[in-house]
Amino acid sequence: MKLVIIAAGRGSRLSSISNGIPKILIEVFNQTLLEHLIENCVSAGISEIVIVTGHKSEMIHDYITKNEFNINIELAYNDDWDLPNGISVLASKNNIPKNYDFMISMSDHFYNDELLLKIKNSDLSNTLVNVGADYKTNIIHDPDDAMKLIIEKRSNLVSAMSKDLLIYNAVDCGLFKCKYEFFSILQEAKDNGKYSLSDACNVLINNQDLGGVNIDDSLWLDIDTPEALVYINKNRKLFE
């Protein structure tokens, strides 16, 4: 199984301290976010990753070329990197074997191998895509920017996904397990002028094809702002 890492965007919210470095190359605990993601994959038995690049793609390419990693890394380029992130997932289609399951991760989300395993081992027999769901909504670092979910308790199906939900019971942690058919949903959304991953997920929701996987006590953090970077460095013991 391959993990697709979305790393094409500009990262404008973090630009005041990133000095133009792509978010995936920002250091947390003396390692780049990419190194943390690779360590998680190795621990979880994932031997291949696809990094979707766009803005400042040459910096990511140079970093990978100059370092050795114990995992196979493929690069896919998103020409439309300034559009929402669903287009980046579509850009990885040629890197995923037809009819194979795959995973998706945000490049700026910090989490451990235990969380990755929970999503990797989730069951897709009744869904097309599963998303990691954090029910610990009272401790979300940046709730205003969080992708909020409503998940039905009996079926674990997601019935709503939006940053604008006022009532919700979980938050999307930015990690997905997908059947290959998800690419057709992403293409359908794109053809309708809907370019984000959440747009495609809302198509799934209408078809009752999006499942939520409870991450229980696993921790994660969206490092999308200077405040989030300060927060994780102050609370290192929580995340190690």
VOMI-641052 format. One record per atom (N, C-alpha, C): residue in three letters; atom name; z, x, y. Coordinates in steps of 0.1 Angstrom, whole numbers, plus 5000, padded with zeros to 4 digits. Layout:
VOMI-641052
REC/ALA/CA/Z/X/Y
...
//
This chain:
VOMI-641052
REC/MET/N/5000/5009/4988
REC/MET/CA/5000/5000/5000
REC/MET/C/5000/5009/5012
REC/LYS/N/4992/5005/5022
REC/LYS/CA/4991/5012/5035
REC/LYS/C/4999/5005/5046
REC/LEU/N/5005/5013/5054
REC/LEU/CA/5011/5008/5066
REC/LEU/C/5002/5011/5078
REC/VAL/N/4999/5000/5085
REC/VAL/CA/4991/5001/5098
REC/VAL/C/5000/5002/5110
REC/ILE/N/4999/5012/5117
REC/ILE/CA/5008/5014/5129
REC/ILE/C/5000/5012/5142
REC/ILE/N/5004/5003/5150
REC/ILE/CA/4997/4999/5162
REC/ILE/C/5002/5009/5173
REC/ALA/N/4992/5018/5177
REC/ALA/CA/4996/5028/5188
REC/ALA/C/4985/5029/5198
REC/ALA/N/4978/5018/5201
REC/ALA/CA/4967/5019/5210
REC/ALA/C/4970/5016/5225
REC/GLY/N/4981/5009/5228
REC/GLY/CA/4983/5005/5241
REC/GLY/C/4987/5015/5251
REC/ARG/N/4988/5011/5264
REC/ARG/CA/4991/5020/5275
REC/ARG/C/5006/5024/5275
REC/GLY/N/5015/5015/5271
REC/GLY/CA/5029/5017/5272
REC/GLY/C/5034/5017/5286
REC/SER/N/5029/5008/5294
REC/SER/CA/5032/5008/5308
REC/SER/C/5047/5006/5312
REC/ARG/N/5054/4999/5304
REC/ARG/CA/5068/4996/5307
REC/ARG/C/5077/5009/5305
REC/LEU/N/5072/5018/5298
REC/LEU/CA/5079/5031/5295
REC/LEU/C/5073/5042/5303
REC/SER/N/5063/5040/5311
REC/SER/CA/5055/5051/5317
REC/SER/C/5063/5059/5327
REC/SER/N/5073/5053/5333
REC/SER/CA/5081/5060/5343
REC/SER/C/5088/5072/5338
REC/ILE/N/5091/5072/5325
REC/ILE/CA/5098/5084/5319
REC/ILE/C/5090/5091/5308
REC/SER/N/5078/5085/5304
REC/SER/CA/5071/5091/5293
REC/SER/C/5062/5102/5297
REC/ASN/N/5059/5104/5310
REC/ASN/CA/5050/5114/5314
REC/ASN/C/5036/5114/5308
REC/GLY/N/5032/5101/5305
REC/GLY/CA/5018/5099/5300
REC/GLY/C/5017/5101/5285
REC/ILE/N/5029/5104/5278
REC/ILE/CA/5028/5106/5264
REC/ILE/C/5028/5092/5257
REC/PRO/N/5019/5090/5247
REC/PRO/CA/5019/5078/5239
REC/PRO/C/5033/5075/5233
REC/LYS/N/5036/5062/5233
REC/LYS/CA/5050/5059/5228
REC/LYS/C/5053/5064/5214
REC/ILE/N/5043/5065/5206
REC/ILE/CA/5046/5070/5192
REC/ILE/C/5050/5084/5192
REC/LEU/N/5048/5092/5203
REC/LEU/CA/5051/5106/5203
REC/LEU/C/5064/5108/5211
REC/ILE/N/5070/5098/5216
REC/ILE/CA/5083/5099/5223
REC/ILE/C/5094/5103/5213
REC/GLU/N/5103/5112/5217
REC/GLU/CA/5113/5117/5208
REC/GLU/C/5126/5108/5209
REC/VAL/N/5131/5105/5197
REC/VAL/CA/5144/5098/5195
REC/VAL/C/5152/5106/5185
REC/PHE/N/5164/5111/5188
REC/PHE/CA/5172/5119/5179
REC/PHE/C/5164/5132/5175
REC/ASN/N/5157/5138/5185
REC/ASN/CA/5150/5151/5183
REC/ASN/C/5138/5150/5173
REC/GLN/N/5133/5138/5171
REC/GLN/CA/5121/5136/5163
REC/GLN/C/5112/5126/5171
REC/THR/N/5099/5127/5169
REC/THR/CA/5090/5117/5175
REC/THR/C/5092/5104/5167
REC/LEU/N/5088/5093/5173
REC/LEU/CA/5089/5080/5166
REC/LEU/C/5079/5081/5154
REC/LEU/N/5068/5088/5155
REC/LEU/CA/5059/5089/5144
REC/LEU/C/5066/5096/5132
REC/GLU/N/5074/5106/5135
REC/GLU/CA/5081/5113/5124
REC/GLU/C/5091/5104/5117
REC/HIS/N/5098/5096/5125
REC/HIS/CA/5107/5086/5119
REC/HIS/C/5100/5076/5110
REC/LEU/N/5089/5071/5115
REC/LEU/CA/5081/5062/5107
REC/LEU/C/5076/5068/5094
REC/ILE/N/5072/5081/5095
REC/ILE/CA/5067/5087/5083
REC/ILE/C/5078/5089/5073
REC/GLU/N/5090/5093/5078
REC/GLU/CA/5102/5095/5069
REC/GLU/C/5105/5082/5062
REC/ASN/N/5104/5071/5069
REC/ASN/CA/5107/5057/5063
REC/ASN/C/5097/5054/5052
REC/CYS/N/5084/5057/5055
REC/CYS/CA/5074/5055/5045
REC/CYS/C/5076/5063/5032
REC/VAL/N/5079/5075/5034
REC/VAL/CA/5081/5084/5022
REC/VAL/C/5093/5079/5014
REC/SER/N/5104/5075/5020
REC/SER/CA/5115/5070/5013
REC/SER/C/5112/5056/5007
REC/ALA/N/5103/5048/5013
REC/ALA/CA/5100/5035/5007
REC/ALA/C/5088/5035/4997
REC/GLY/N/5083/5047/4995
REC/GLY/CA/5072/5048/4985
REC/GLY/C/5059/5044/4990
REC/ILE/N/5057/5046/5003
REC/ILE/CA/5044/5043/5010
REC/ILE/C/5038/5057/5013
REC/SER/N/5026/5060/5007
REC/SER/CA/5021/5073/5008
REC/SER/C/5009/5074/5018
REC/GLU/N/5005/5063/5024
REC/GLU/CA/4994/5063/5033
REC/GLU/C/4996/5054/5045
REC/ILE/N/4993/5060/5057
REC/ILE/CA/4994/5052/5069
REC/ILE/C/4981/5052/5077
REC/VAL/N/4979/5042/5085
REC/VAL/CA/4967/5041/5093
REC/VAL/C/4972/5040/5108
REC/ILE/N/4970/5049/5116
REC/ILE/CA/4974/5048/5130
REC/ILE/C/4962/5043/5139
REC/VAL/N/4964/5032/5145
REC/VAL/CA/4954/5027/5154
REC/VAL/C/4956/5032/5168
REC/THR/N/4947/5040/5173
REC/THR/CA/4948/5046/5186
REC/THR/C/4939/5040/5196
REC/GLY/N/4941/5043/5208
REC/GLY/CA/4932/5038/5219
REC/GLY/C/4935/5046/5231
REC/HIS/N/4944/5042/5240
REC/HIS/CA/4948/5049/5252
REC/HIS/C/4954/5063/5248
REC/LYS/N/4949/5073/5254
REC/LYS/CA/4954/5087/5251
REC/LYS/C/4953/5091/5236
REC/SER/N/4942/5086/5230
REC/SER/CA/4941/5088/5215
REC/SER/C/4940/5103/5212
REC/GLU/N/4935/5111/5221
REC/GLU/CA/4933/5125/5218
REC/GLU/C/4947/5132/5217
REC/MET/N/4957/5127/5224
REC/MET/CA/4970/5133/5222
REC/MET/C/4976/5131/5208
REC/ILE/N/4974/5119/5203
REC/ILE/CA/4979/5116/5190
REC/ILE/C/4971/5124/5179
REC/HIS/N/4958/5125/5181
REC/HIS/CA/4949/5132/5172
REC/HIS/C/4954/5147/5172
REC/ASP/N/4956/5153/5184
REC/ASP/CA/4960/5167/5185
REC/ASP/C/4973/5169/5178
REC/TYR/N/4983/5160/5180
REC/TYR/CA/4996/5161/5174
REC/TYR/C/4995/5161/5159
REC/ILE/N/4987/5152/5154
REC/ILE/CA/4986/5152/5139
REC/ILE/C/4979/5164/5133
REC/THR/N/4969/5169/5141
REC/THR/CA/4962/5181/5136
REC/THR/C/4970/5193/5136
REC/LYS/N/4979/5194/5146
REC/LYS/CA/4988/5206/5147
REC/LYS/C/5000/5206/5138
REC/ASN/N/5003/5195/5132
REC/ASN/CA/5015/5194/5123
REC/ASN/C/5011/5190/5109
REC/GLU/N/5020/5193/5100
REC/GLU/CA/5018/5190/5086
REC/GLU/C/5028/5179/5082
REC/PHE/N/5023/5168/5075
REC/PHE/CA/5031/5157/5071
REC/PHE/C/5029/5155/5056
REC/ASN/N/5039/5151/5049
REC/ASN/CA/5038/5148/5035
REC/ASN/C/5034/5134/5032
REC/ILE/N/5023/5130/5039
REC/ILE/CA/5018/5116/5038
REC/ILE/C/5003/5117/5043
REC/ASN/N/4995/5108/5037
REC/ASN/CA/4981/5108/5041
REC/ASN/C/4980/5099/5054
REC/ILE/N/4974/5105/5064
REC/ILE/CA/4973/5098/5077
REC/ILE/C/4958/5096/5080
REC/GLU/N/4954/5083/5083
REC/GLU/CA/4941/5080/5087
REC/GLU/C/4942/5075/5102
REC/LEU/N/4932/5078/5110
REC/LEU/CA/4931/5073/5123
REC/LEU/C/4920/5062/5125
REC/ALA/N/4923/5052/5131
REC/ALA/CA/4913/5041/5135
REC/ALA/C/4913/5040/5150
REC/TYR/N/4902/5039/5156
REC/TYR/CA/4901/5038/5171
REC/TYR/C/4898/5024/5175
REC/ASN/N/4906/5019/5184
REC/ASN/CA/4904/5005/5190
REC/ASN/C/4897/5007/5204
REC/ASP/N/4884/5004/5204
REC/ASP/CA/4876/5005/5217
REC/ASP/C/4882/4995/5227
REC/ASP/N/4888/4984/5223
REC/ASP/CA/4893/4974/5232
REC/ASP/C/4908/4975/5233
REC/TRP/N/4913/4988/5235
REC/TRP/CA/4928/4990/5234
REC/TRP/C/4935/4983/5245
REC/ASP/N/4928/4979/5256
REC/ASP/CA/4935/4973/5267
REC/ASP/C/4937/4958/5265
REC/LEU/N/4932/4953/5254
REC/LEU/CA/4934/4939/5250
REC/LEU/C/4947/4938/5241
REC/PRO/N/4952/4926/5239
REC/PRO/CA/4965/4925/5231
REC/PRO/C/4963/4930/5217
REC/ASN/N/4975/4932/5210
REC/ASN/CA/4976/4940/5198
REC/ASN/C/4969/4935/5185
REC/GLY/N/4965/4922/5185
REC/GLY/CA/4958/4917/5173
REC/GLY/C/4945/4924/5171
REC/ILE/N/4939/4929/5182
REC/ILE/CA/4926/4936/5182
REC/ILE/C/4928/4949/5175
REC/SER/N/4940/4955/5177
REC/SER/CA/4943/4968/5170
REC/SER/C/4944/4966/5155
REC/VAL/N/4950/4956/5151
REC/VAL/CA/4951/4953/5136
REC/VAL/C/4937/4952/5131
REC/LEU/N/4928/4944/5138
REC/LEU/CA/4914/4942/5133
REC/LEU/C/4907/4956/5132
REC/ALA/N/4910/4965/5141
REC/ALA/CA/4904/4978/5141
REC/ALA/C/4907/4986/5128
REC/SER/N/4917/4982/5121
REC/SER/CA/4921/4989/5109
REC/SER/C/4914/4984/5096
REC/LYS/N/4906/4973/5098
REC/LYS/CA/4901/4966/5086
REC/LYS/C/4893/4975/5077
REC/ASN/N/4885/4984/5082
REC/ASN/CA/4877/4993/5073
REC/ASN/C/4886/5004/5066
REC/ASN/N/4898/5005/5070
REC/ASN/CA/4907/5014/5064
REC/ASN/C/4916/5008/5052
REC/ILE/N/4915/4995/5051
REC/ILE/CA/4922/4988/5041
REC/ILE/C/4913/4984/5030
REC/PRO/N/4916/4987/5017
REC/PRO/CA/4907/4983/5006
REC/PRO/C/4907/4968/5005
REC/LYS/N/4895/4962/5002
REC/LYS/CA/4893/4948/5002
REC/LYS/C/4903/4942/4991
REC/ASN/N/4909/4931/4996
REC/ASN/CA/4918/4923/4987
REC/ASN/C/4931/4930/4984
REC/TYR/N/4934/4941/4991
REC/TYR/CA/4947/4948/4990
REC/TYR/C/4957/4943/5000
REC/ASP/N/4970/4942/4996
REC/ASP/CA/4980/4939/5006
REC/ASP/C/4982/4951/5015
REC/PHE/N/4987/4949/5027
REC/PHE/CA/4990/4960/5036
REC/PHE/C/5002/4956/5045
REC/MET/N/5007/4966/5053
REC/MET/CA/5018/4963/5062
REC/MET/C/5014/4967/5076
REC/ILE/N/5021/4961/5086
REC/ILE/CA/5019/4964/5100
REC/ILE/C/5032/4968/5106
REC/SER/N/5032/4978/5115
REC/SER/CA/5044/4982/5122
REC/SER/C/5040/4984/5137
REC/MET/N/5049/4981/5146
REC/MET/CA/5047/4985/5159
REC/MET/C/5051/5000/5160
REC/SER/N/5044/5007/5169
REC/SER/CA/5046/5022/5170
REC/SER/C/5059/5025/5177
REC/ASP/N/5064/5016/5185
REC/ASP/CA/5076/5019/5193
REC/ASP/C/5089/5012/5188
REC/HIS/N/5089/5007/5176
REC/HIS/CA/5101/5001/5170
REC/HIS/C/5108/5011/5161
REC/PHE/N/5120/5013/5164
REC/PHE/CA/5128/5022/5156
REC/PHE/C/5136/5014/5145
REC/TYR/N/5135/5018/5133
REC/TYR/CA/5142/5011/5122
REC/TYR/C/5143/5021/5110
REC/ASN/N/5151/5018/5100
REC/ASN/CA/5152/5027/5089
REC/ASN/C/5145/5023/5076
REC/ASP/N/5145/5031/5066
REC/ASP/CA/5137/5028/5054
REC/ASP/C/5142/5016/5047
REC/GLU/N/5155/5012/5048
REC/GLU/CA/5160/5001/5041
REC/GLU/C/5153/4988/5047
REC/LEU/N/5151/4987/5060
REC/LEU/CA/5145/4976/5066
REC/LEU/C/5130/4975/5061
REC/LEU/N/5123/4987/5061
REC/LEU/CA/5109/4987/5056
REC/LEU/C/5108/4982/5042
REC/LEU/N/5117/4986/5033
REC/LEU/CA/5117/4982/5019
REC/LEU/C/5119/4967/5018
REC/LYS/N/5127/4961/5026
REC/LYS/CA/5129/4947/5025
REC/LYS/C/5116/4939/5028
REC/ILE/N/5109/4944/5037
REC/ILE/CA/5096/4937/5040
REC/ILE/C/5086/4941/5030
REC/LYS/N/5085/4953/5026
REC/LYS/CA/5076/4958/5015
REC/LYS/C/5077/4950/5002
REC/ASN/N/5090/4947/4998
REC/ASN/CA/5093/4941/4986
REC/ASN/C/5092/4925/4987
REC/SER/N/5089/4920/4998
REC/SER/CA/5089/4906/5000
REC/SER/C/5077/4899/4992
REC/ASP/N/5079/4886/4989
REC/ASP/CA/5070/4879/4980
REC/ASP/C/5059/4872/4989
REC/LEU/N/5046/4875/4986
REC/LEU/CA/5035/4868/4993
REC/LEU/C/5029/4857/4984
REC/SER/N/5035/4853/4974
REC/SER/CA/5029/4843/4965
REC/SER/C/5027/4830/4972
REC/ASN/N/5035/4826/4982
REC/ASN/CA/5033/4813/4988
REC/ASN/C/5030/4814/5003
REC/THR/N/5027/4827/5008
REC/THR/CA/5024/4829/5022
REC/THR/C/5012/4839/5023
REC/LEU/N/5006/4839/5034
REC/LEU/CA/4996/4849/5037
REC/LEU/C/5001/4862/5043
REC/VAL/N/5012/4859/5051
REC/VAL/CA/5019/4870/5059
REC/VAL/C/5034/4868/5059
REC/ASN/N/5041/4878/5058
REC/ASN/CA/5056/4877/5060
REC/ASN/C/5060/4886/5071
REC/VAL/N/5069/4881/5080
REC/VAL/CA/5074/4889/5091
REC/VAL/C/5089/4892/5090
REC/GLY/N/5093/4903/5093
REC/GLY/CA/5108/4906/5093
REC/GLY/C/5115/4898/5104
REC/ALA/N/5125/4891/5100
REC/ALA/CA/5132/4882/5109
REC/ALA/C/5147/4886/5110
REC/ASP/N/5151/4888/5123
REC/ASP/CA/5164/4892/5126
REC/ASP/C/5172/4880/5131
REC/TYR/N/5181/4875/5123
REC/TYR/CA/5189/4863/5126
REC/TYR/C/5201/4867/5135
REC/LYS/N/5203/4880/5138
REC/LYS/CA/5214/4884/5146
REC/LYS/C/5210/4883/5161
REC/THR/N/5207/4871/5165
REC/THR/CA/5201/4869/5179
REC/THR/C/5210/4872/5190
REC/ASN/N/5223/4873/5187
REC/ASN/CA/5233/4875/5198
REC/ASN/C/5234/4890/5201
REC/ILE/N/5228/4899/5194
REC/ILE/CA/5229/4913/5197
REC/ILE/C/5215/4919/5200
REC/ILE/N/5205/4911/5202
REC/ILE/CA/5191/4916/5205
REC/ILE/C/5192/4923/5219
REC/HIS/N/5187/4935/5220
REC/HIS/CA/5189/4943/5232
REC/HIS/C/5182/4937/5244
REC/ASP/N/5169/4933/5242
REC/ASP/CA/5162/4927/5253
REC/ASP/C/5156/4914/5249
REC/PRO/N/5165/4904/5249
REC/PRO/CA/5161/4890/5244
REC/PRO/C/5150/4884/5252
REC/ASP/N/5149/4887/5265
REC/ASP/CA/5138/4881/5273
REC/ASP/C/5124/4885/5268
REC/ASP/N/5123/4897/5263
REC/ASP/CA/5110/4902/5258
REC/ASP/C/5108/4900/5243
REC/ALA/N/5118/4896/5236
REC/ALA/CA/5117/4894/5222
REC/ALA/C/5108/4883/5218
REC/MET/N/5101/4885/5206
REC/MET/CA/5093/4875/5201
REC/MET/C/5102/4866/5192
REC/LYS/N/5104/4854/5197
REC/LYS/CA/5114/4845/5191
REC/LYS/C/5107/4836/5180
REC/LEU/N/5116/4833/5170
REC/LEU/CA/5111/4825/5159
REC/LEU/C/5120/4813/5156
REC/ILE/N/5113/4803/5150
REC/ILE/CA/5121/4792/5144
REC/ILE/C/5117/4792/5129
REC/ILE/N/5127/4794/5120
REC/ILE/CA/5124/4795/5106
REC/ILE/C/5131/4784/5099
REC/GLU/N/5124/4777/5090
REC/GLU/CA/5130/4766/5082
REC/GLU/C/5139/4772/5072
REC/LYS/N/5151/4767/5070
REC/LYS/CA/5161/4774/5062
REC/LYS/C/5157/4773/5047
REC/ARG/N/5152/4761/5043
REC/ARG/CA/5149/4759/5028
REC/ARG/C/5137/4767/5024
REC/SER/N/5126/4767/5032
REC/SER/CA/5114/4773/5028
REC/SER/C/5112/4787/5033
REC/ASN/N/5120/4791/5043
REC/ASN/CA/5118/4804/5049
REC/ASN/C/5104/4805/5056
REC/LEU/N/5098/4794/5059
REC/LEU/CA/5085/4794/5066
REC/LEU/C/5088/4793/5081
REC/VAL/N/5080/4801/5089
REC/VAL/CA/5081/4801/5103
REC/VAL/C/5074/4789/5109
REC/SER/N/5081/4781/5117
REC/SER/CA/5075/4769/5123
REC/SER/C/5072/4771/5137
REC/ALA/N/5076/4782/5144
REC/ALA/CA/5073/4785/5158
REC/ALA/C/5075/4799/5160
REC/MET/N/5066/4805/5169
REC/MET/CA/5067/4819/5173
REC/MET/C/5062/4820/5187
REC/SER/N/5071/4825/5196
REC/SER/CA/5067/4826/5210
REC/SER/C/5079/4834/5218
REC/LYS/N/5075/4842/5228
REC/LYS/CA/5085/4848/5236
REC/LYS/C/5092/4837/5245
REC/ASP/N/5086/4826/5246
REC/ASP/CA/5091/4816/5256
REC/ASP/C/5100/4805/5249
REC/LEU/N/5102/4806/5236
REC/LEU/CA/5111/4796/5230
REC/LEU/C/5125/4796/5236
REC/LEU/N/5130/4784/5239
REC/LEU/CA/5143/4783/5245
REC/LEU/C/5153/4781/5233
REC/ILE/N/5149/4775/5222
REC/ILE/CA/5158/4773/5211
REC/ILE/C/5151/4780/5199
REC/TYR/N/5158/4789/5193
REC/TYR/CA/5153/4797/5181
REC/TYR/C/5164/4802/5173
REC/ASN/N/5161/4806/5161
REC/ASN/CA/5172/4811/5152
REC/ASN/C/5169/4825/5146
REC/ALA/N/5159/4831/5151
REC/ALA/CA/5156/4845/5146
REC/ALA/C/5146/4851/5156
REC/VAL/N/5145/4865/5155
REC/VAL/CA/5136/4873/5163
REC/VAL/C/5127/4881/5154
REC/ASP/N/5115/4882/5157
REC/ASP/CA/5105/4891/5150
REC/ASP/C/5108/4905/5153
REC/CYS/N/5110/4913/5142
REC/CYS/CA/5114/4927/5143
REC/CYS/C/5102/4936/5144
REC/GLY/N/5090/4931/5144
REC/GLY/CA/5078/4939/5145
REC/GLY/C/5073/4946/5133
REC/LEU/N/5076/4940/5121
REC/LEU/CA/5072/4946/5108
REC/LEU/C/5067/4935/5099
REC/PHE/N/5055/4936/5094
REC/PHE/CA/5048/4926/5087
REC/PHE/C/5043/4931/5073
REC/LYS/N/5042/4922/5064
REC/LYS/CA/5035/4924/5051
REC/LYS/C/5024/4913/5050
REC/CYS/N/5012/4918/5047
REC/CYS/CA/5000/4909/5048
REC/CYS/C/4991/4910/5036
REC/LYS/N/4985/4898/5033
REC/LYS/CA/4974/4898/5024
REC/LYS/C/4961/4902/5032
REC/TYR/N/4951/4908/5025
REC/TYR/CA/4939/4912/5031
REC/TYR/C/4933/4900/5039
REC/GLU/N/4934/4888/5034
REC/GLU/CA/4928/4877/5041
REC/GLU/C/4933/4875/5055
REC/PHE/N/4944/4882/5059
REC/PHE/CA/4948/4880/5073
REC/PHE/C/4938/4885/5083
REC/PHE/N/4929/4894/5079
REC/PHE/CA/4919/4899/5088
REC/PHE/C/4910/4888/5092
REC/SER/N/4907/4878/5083
REC/SER/CA/4899/4867/5087
REC/SER/C/4906/4858/5097
REC/ILE/N/4919/4857/5096
REC/ILE/CA/4926/4849/5106
REC/ILE/C/4926/4856/5120
REC/LEU/N/4928/4869/5120
REC/LEU/CA/4927/4877/5132
REC/LEU/C/4913/4875/5138
REC/GLN/N/4902/4876/5130
REC/GLN/CA/4889/4874/5135
REC/GLN/C/4887/4860/5141
REC/GLU/N/4893/4850/5134
REC/GLU/CA/4892/4836/5139
REC/GLU/C/4898/4835/5152
REC/ALA/N/4910/4841/5154
REC/ALA/CA/4917/4840/5167
REC/ALA/C/4909/4847/5178
REC/LYS/N/4904/4859/5174
REC/LYS/CA/4895/4866/5184
REC/LYS/C/4883/4858/5189
REC/ASP/N/4877/4851/5179
REC/ASP/CA/4865/4843/5182
REC/ASP/C/4868/4832/5192
REC/ASN/N/4881/4828/5192
REC/ASN/CA/4886/4817/5200
REC/ASN/C/4892/4822/5213
REC/GLY/N/4890/4835/5216
REC/GLY/CA/4896/4841/5228
REC/GLY/C/4911/4844/5227
REC/LYS/N/4916/4845/5215
REC/LYS/CA/4931/4848/5213
REC/LYS/C/4932/4861/5207
REC/TYR/N/4938/4871/5214
REC/TYR/CA/4937/4885/5210
REC/TYR/C/4950/4891/5204
REC/SER/N/4961/4884/5205
REC/SER/CA/4974/4890/5202
REC/SER/C/4977/4887/5187
REC/LEU/N/4986/4895/5182
REC/LEU/CA/4991/4893/5168
REC/LEU/C/4998/4880/5167
REC/SER/N/5005/4876/5177
REC/SER/CA/5013/4863/5177
REC/SER/C/5003/4852/5177
REC/ASP/N/4991/4853/5184
REC/ASP/CA/4981/4843/5184
REC/ASP/C/4976/4840/5170
REC/ALA/N/4974/4851/5162
REC/ALA/CA/4969/4849/5148
REC/ALA/C/4981/4844/5140
REC/CYS/N/4993/4848/5143
REC/CYS/CA/5004/4842/5135
REC/CYS/C/5006/4827/5138
REC/ASN/N/5003/4823/5149
REC/ASN/CA/5004/4808/5152
REC/ASN/C/4993/4801/5145
REC/VAL/N/4982/4807/5142
REC/VAL/CA/4972/4800/5133
REC/VAL/C/4978/4799/5119
REC/LEU/N/4985/4810/5114
REC/LEU/CA/4992/4809/5101
REC/LEU/C/5002/4798/5101
REC/ILE/N/5010/4797/5112
REC/ILE/CA/5020/4787/5113
REC/ILE/C/5015/4773/5111
REC/ASN/N/5003/4771/5117
REC/ASN/CA/4997/4757/5116
REC/ASN/C/4993/4755/5102
REC/ASN/N/4990/4765/5094
REC/ASN/CA/4986/4764/5080
REC/ASN/C/4998/4766/5070
REC/GLN/N/5010/4767/5076
REC/GLN/CA/5022/4770/5068
REC/GLN/C/5021/4782/5059
REC/ASP/N/5015/4793/5065
REC/ASP/CA/5012/4805/5058
REC/ASP/C/5020/4817/5063
REC/LEU/N/5030/4815/5072
REC/LEU/CA/5038/4826/5077
REC/LEU/C/5052/4825/5073
REC/GLY/N/5057/4835/5065
REC/GLY/CA/5070/4835/5060
REC/GLY/C/5079/4844/5068
REC/GLY/N/5092/4841/5068
REC/GLY/CA/5102/4850/5075
REC/GLY/C/5111/4857/5064
REC/VAL/N/5113/4870/5066
REC/VAL/CA/5121/4877/5056
REC/VAL/C/5134/4881/5064
REC/ASN/N/5145/4877/5059
REC/ASN/CA/5158/4880/5065
REC/ASN/C/5161/4894/5064
REC/ILE/N/5162/4901/5075
REC/ILE/CA/5166/4916/5074
REC/ILE/C/5181/4918/5073
REC/ASP/N/5188/4907/5072
REC/ASP/CA/5203/4908/5071
REC/ASP/C/5209/4918/5081
REC/ASP/N/5216/4928/5076
REC/ASP/CA/5224/4936/5086
REC/ASP/C/5216/4949/5090
REC/SER/N/5203/4950/5087
REC/SER/CA/5195/4961/5091
REC/SER/C/5193/4960/5106
REC/LEU/N/5193/4972/5112
REC/LEU/CA/5192/4973/5127
REC/LEU/C/5178/4979/5130
REC/TRP/N/5173/4975/5142
REC/TRP/CA/5160/4980/5147
REC/TRP/C/5161/4979/5162
REC/LEU/N/5152/4986/5169
REC/LEU/CA/5152/4985/5184
REC/LEU/C/5137/4987/5188
REC/ASP/N/5133/4978/5197
REC/ASP/CA/5120/4980/5204
REC/ASP/C/5122/4989/5216
REC/ILE/N/5117/5001/5215
REC/ILE/CA/5119/5011/5225
REC/ILE/C/5107/5010/5235
REC/ASP/N/5108/5000/5243
REC/ASP/CA/5096/4996/5252
REC/ASP/C/5100/4998/5267
REC/THR/N/5112/5002/5269
REC/THR/CA/5116/5004/5283
REC/THR/C/5125/5016/5284
REC/PRO/N/5127/5022/5296
REC/PRO/CA/5136/5033/5298
REC/PRO/C/5151/5029/5293
REC/GLU/N/5154/5017/5296
REC/GLU/CA/5168/5012/5293
REC/GLU/C/5170/5012/5278
REC/ALA/N/5159/5009/5270
REC/ALA/CA/5161/5009/5255
REC/ALA/C/5162/5023/5250
REC/LEU/N/5155/5032/5256
REC/LEU/CA/5157/5046/5252
REC/LEU/C/5171/5052/5255
REC/VAL/N/5176/5048/5266
REC/VAL/CA/5190/5052/5270
REC/VAL/C/5200/5046/5260
REC/TYR/N/5197/5033/5257
REC/TYR/CA/5206/5025/5248
REC/TYR/C/5207/5032/5234
REC/ILE/N/5195/5035/5228
REC/ILE/CA/5195/5040/5214
REC/ILE/C/5202/5054/5214
REC/ASN/N/5200/5062/5224
REC/ASN/CA/5206/5075/5225
REC/ASN/C/5221/5074/5226
REC/LYS/N/5226/5064/5233
REC/LYS/CA/5240/5062/5235
REC/LYS/C/5247/5057/5222
REC/ASN/N/5239/5050/5214
REC/ASN/CA/5244/5043/5202
REC/ASN/C/5238/5049/5189
REC/ARG/N/5237/5062/5189
REC/ARG/CA/5230/5069/5178
REC/ARG/C/5237/5066/5165
REC/LYS/N/5250/5065/5164
REC/LYS/CA/5257/5063/5151
REC/LYS/C/5254/5049/5145
REC/LEU/N/5250/5040/5154
REC/LEU/CA/5247/5026/5148
REC/LEU/C/5234/5027/5141
REC/PHE/N/5225/5035/5145
REC/PHE/CA/5211/5035/5140
REC/PHE/C/5208/5045/5129
REC/GLU/N/5218/5054/5126
REC/GLU/CA/5216/5064/5116
REC/GLU/C/5221/5060/5102
//
